[in-house]
Amino acid sequence: MPHFANPLLRHIIIKSPFDSIKRKKCLQYLKTLRTLQYDGFKTVYFGETDIPESLITGEDFSDGYFMRSPTWYIVHAGGSQGWVPWKYRIFLRDELCVRQEKNLFFEFCDVARKAYGRCAIVVKDGRRQDEMRPMKNKESQAQAHVPSVINLTSIVCCPEVAKSCGHELLSLPSPYNYLNPLDSAWSSLKWFIINNRKDFCLQSIDSACEYQYILLSSLISKGIERINPSKWRMLTNKVRRWENYYLGKFS
């Protein structure tokens, strides 16, 4: 008679040998962030999101033909007080444009200093999981929250640049990306684009062809405006509850 495994055992979570390291890094990040907050640093989340051109145009590639289309990257920052009063940037990235902006992060840090004073600038860790290595000693463990240069797709974030403006740059460990409310803000922006892109299209017809123009800048700006300070407070409060939970669980 065949033996059937217990159905409850079918969903066993396989733990990685790096799980304990990830938890320690998350705890170190949270403790460092709390210390900075108690010292008067404002928390600002800085990052980018990708907007595929197909998301903007609504084109459907489900016919099986693969067409590599450009991707737009939006760089912005926000926190409990709403979007940072800094002019966000939109970059077009394809195989013809791979250059990163190195001076833009200083511009952002300078604006954040004038608006909020000292800030704890949180950026998601861009390193791949296979690049994570076990810590060799307690000293390296204590310094886990200090990032090296963080390379986003379009911008280079450097801790020395942040310090020159009185800020601290923190790297959010990648397994805990949901501790960054910016991800939820980007998700809301993308849904706004999907639901409202037709309202930002213009049609032009000449004697031979028909053209469609999309007011991309207006579409993005309107979507960002819809994520108001009230919604930002809701997102950051949710992250704060998760942080308190992990501080209580991992400590």
C-alpha positions as CSV (number, residue, x, y, z in Angstrom):
1,M,0.0,0.0,0.0
2,P,1.6,3.3,-1.1
3,H,2.4,5.8,1.7
4,F,1.2,9.3,1.1
5,A,3.1,12.2,2.7
6,N,1.3,14.5,5.1
7,P,-0.1,17.4,2.9
8,L,1.2,19.8,5.5
9,L,4.7,18.8,4.7
10,R,4.4,19.8,1.1
11,H,5.0,23.5,1.9
12,I,8.2,23.2,3.9
13,I,10.3,26.4,3.7
14,I,13.9,25.5,2.8
15,K,16.2,27.7,4.8
16,S,19.3,29.1,3.3
17,P,22.6,29.1,5.2
18,F,22.6,32.9,4.8
19,D,19.3,33.3,6.6
20,S,20.9,34.1,10.0
21,I,23.3,36.5,8.3
22,K,20.4,38.3,6.6
23,R,18.6,38.5,10.0
24,K,21.7,40.0,11.6
25,K,22.1,42.5,8.8
26,C,18.4,43.5,9.1
27,L,18.7,43.9,12.9
28,Q,21.9,46.0,12.5
29,Y,20.1,48.2,9.9
30,L,17.1,48.7,12.2
31,K,19.2,49.5,15.2
32,T,21.3,52.0,13.3
33,L,18.2,53.6,11.8
34,R,16.6,53.9,15.2
35,T,19.7,55.5,16.7
36,L,19.8,58.0,13.9
37,Q,16.1,58.8,14.4
38,Y,16.6,59.3,18.1
39,D,19.5,61.7,17.3
40,G,17.2,63.9,15.2
41,F,17.8,62.5,11.7
42,K,14.8,62.5,9.4
43,T,14.3,59.2,7.5
44,V,14.2,59.6,3.7
45,Y,13.8,56.7,1.3
46,F,15.7,57.2,-2.0
47,G,15.4,55.0,-5.0
48,E,14.2,54.3,-8.6
49,T,11.6,52.3,-10.4
50,D,11.5,51.0,-14.0
51,I,8.6,51.9,-16.3
52,P,8.7,49.8,-19.4
53,E,7.6,51.6,-22.5
54,S,4.9,49.0,-23.0
55,L,3.3,50.0,-19.7
56,I,3.0,53.5,-21.0
57,T,1.8,52.8,-24.4
58,G,-0.4,49.7,-23.5
59,E,1.1,47.7,-26.4
60,D,0.5,44.0,-26.2
61,F,3.3,41.6,-27.1
62,S,1.4,38.5,-26.4
63,D,1.5,37.4,-30.0
64,G,4.8,35.6,-29.4
65,Y,7.1,38.1,-31.0
66,F,9.7,39.5,-28.7
67,M,10.6,43.1,-29.2
68,R,13.1,44.7,-26.9
69,S,11.7,48.1,-26.0
70,P,13.4,50.9,-24.0
71,T,12.7,51.3,-20.3
72,W,12.2,54.6,-18.4
73,Y,13.6,54.9,-14.9
74,I,12.1,57.4,-12.4
75,V,14.3,58.5,-9.5
76,H,12.7,60.2,-6.5
77,A,12.6,60.1,-2.7
78,G,10.0,60.4,0.0
79,G,9.2,59.8,3.7
80,S,6.6,60.5,6.4
81,Q,6.3,64.1,5.2
82,G,5.6,63.2,1.6
83,W,7.8,63.4,-1.5
84,V,11.1,65.2,-0.9
85,P,10.8,68.7,-2.5
86,W,13.3,67.8,-5.2
87,K,12.6,67.6,-8.9
88,Y,12.5,63.9,-9.7
89,R,14.4,62.6,-12.7
90,I,13.3,60.4,-15.6
91,F,16.0,58.5,-17.5
92,L,15.6,56.5,-20.7
93,R,17.7,53.4,-20.5
94,D,18.4,51.0,-23.4
95,E,21.5,49.5,-25.0
96,L,22.5,52.9,-26.3
97,C,22.4,54.6,-23.0
98,V,24.2,52.9,-20.1
99,R,25.9,55.9,-18.4
100,Q,25.1,56.6,-14.7
101,E,24.7,60.0,-13.2
102,K,27.3,60.6,-10.5
103,N,26.6,64.2,-9.5
104,L,22.9,64.0,-9.2
105,F,23.1,62.3,-5.7
106,F,24.9,65.3,-4.4
107,E,22.2,67.6,-5.7
108,F,19.6,65.5,-3.9
109,C,21.5,65.4,-0.7
110,D,21.9,69.2,-0.8
111,V,18.1,69.7,-1.3
112,A,17.3,67.2,1.5
113,R,19.6,69.1,3.9
114,K,17.9,72.4,3.1
115,A,14.4,70.9,3.5
116,Y,14.8,68.6,6.5
117,G,18.3,69.1,8.0
118,R,20.2,65.9,8.7
119,C,18.7,62.8,7.1
120,A,19.1,59.0,7.2
121,I,18.9,58.3,3.5
122,V,17.8,54.7,3.0
123,V,18.5,53.0,-0.3
124,K,17.8,49.4,-1.2
125,D,20.8,47.1,-1.4
126,G,21.4,46.5,-5.0
127,R,23.8,43.5,-4.5
128,R,22.7,40.1,-5.7
129,Q,22.1,37.4,-3.1
130,D,25.1,35.3,-4.3
131,E,27.4,38.2,-3.5
132,M,26.6,38.1,0.2
133,R,29.4,36.4,2.2
134,P,29.5,35.3,5.8
135,M,31.0,37.8,8.2
136,K,34.4,36.9,9.4
137,N,34.5,38.8,12.7
138,K,32.6,41.0,15.0
139,E,34.1,44.1,13.6
140,S,32.7,43.4,10.1
141,Q,29.4,42.5,11.7
142,A,29.3,45.8,13.5
143,Q,29.9,47.7,10.3
144,A,27.3,45.8,8.3
145,H,25.1,48.9,8.0
146,V,27.8,51.0,6.4
147,P,27.3,50.5,2.6
148,S,29.9,50.7,-0.1
149,V,28.9,52.7,-3.1
150,I,25.4,51.8,-4.1
151,N,24.9,51.6,-7.8
152,L,21.3,52.1,-9.0
153,T,20.5,51.7,-12.6
154,S,20.8,55.5,-13.3
155,I,22.5,57.0,-10.2
156,V,25.5,56.3,-8.1
157,C,24.9,56.8,-4.3
158,C,28.0,57.4,-2.3
159,P,28.2,57.5,1.6
160,E,30.9,60.2,1.5
161,V,28.7,62.4,-0.6
162,A,25.9,62.0,2.0
163,K,28.2,62.7,4.9
164,S,29.4,65.9,3.2
165,C,25.8,67.2,3.5
166,G,25.4,66.0,7.1
167,H,23.4,62.8,6.2
168,E,24.0,59.1,6.7
169,L,23.5,56.6,3.9
170,L,22.0,53.3,4.9
171,S,21.6,50.2,2.8
172,L,18.3,48.3,3.3
173,P,19.1,44.5,3.1
174,S,17.5,43.1,0.0
175,P,15.4,40.4,1.5
176,Y,13.5,43.1,3.4
177,N,12.5,45.4,0.6
178,Y,9.0,45.7,2.0
179,L,10.6,47.9,4.8
180,N,10.9,50.6,2.1
181,P,7.5,52.4,1.6
182,L,8.9,53.7,-1.7
183,D,8.1,50.4,-3.3
184,S,4.4,50.8,-2.5
185,A,4.5,54.4,-3.8
186,W,6.0,53.1,-7.1
187,S,3.3,50.4,-7.3
188,S,0.5,53.1,-6.9
189,L,2.2,55.2,-9.6
190,K,2.2,52.3,-12.1
191,W,-1.4,51.5,-11.5
192,F,-2.2,55.2,-12.1
193,I,-0.3,55.0,-15.4
194,I,-2.2,51.9,-16.5
195,N,-5.6,53.3,-15.6
196,N,-5.1,56.8,-16.9
197,R,-2.7,56.6,-19.8
198,K,-5.5,57.1,-22.4
199,D,-6.3,60.5,-20.9
200,F,-2.7,61.7,-21.7
201,C,-2.7,60.7,-25.3
202,L,-2.9,62.9,-28.3
203,Q,-3.8,61.8,-31.9
204,S,-2.3,63.4,-35.0
205,I,-3.3,62.5,-38.5
206,D,-1.7,63.7,-41.7
207,S,-2.2,62.7,-45.3
208,A,-0.3,59.4,-44.9
209,C,0.0,58.3,-41.3
210,E,-1.6,58.5,-37.9
211,Y,0.5,59.3,-34.9
212,Q,-0.1,58.9,-31.2
213,Y,1.7,61.2,-28.7
214,I,1.8,60.4,-25.0
215,L,2.4,63.3,-22.6
216,L,4.8,61.2,-20.5
217,S,6.0,64.0,-18.2
218,S,2.4,65.1,-17.4
219,L,1.3,61.5,-16.8
220,I,4.2,60.8,-14.4
221,S,3.8,64.1,-12.6
222,K,0.0,63.6,-12.1
223,G,0.6,60.1,-10.8
224,I,3.2,61.3,-8.3
225,E,0.8,64.0,-7.1
226,R,-1.8,61.4,-6.3
227,I,0.5,59.9,-3.7
228,N,-0.1,62.7,-1.2
229,P,1.4,63.2,2.3
230,S,-1.5,61.5,3.9
231,K,-0.9,58.3,1.9
232,W,2.9,58.6,2.6
233,R,2.2,58.7,6.3
234,M,0.0,55.6,6.0
235,L,2.9,53.8,4.1
236,T,5.6,54.8,6.5
237,N,3.4,53.9,9.5
238,K,3.0,50.4,8.1
239,V,6.8,50.1,7.7
240,R,7.3,51.3,11.2
241,R,5.0,48.5,12.6
242,W,7.1,46.0,10.6
243,E,10.3,47.5,12.0
244,N,9.0,47.2,15.6
245,Y,8.0,43.6,15.0
246,Y,11.4,42.6,13.7
247,L,13.2,44.5,16.5
248,G,11.2,42.6,19.0
249,K,11.6,39.3,17.2
250,F,15.3,39.4,16.3
251,S,16.7,41.2,19.3
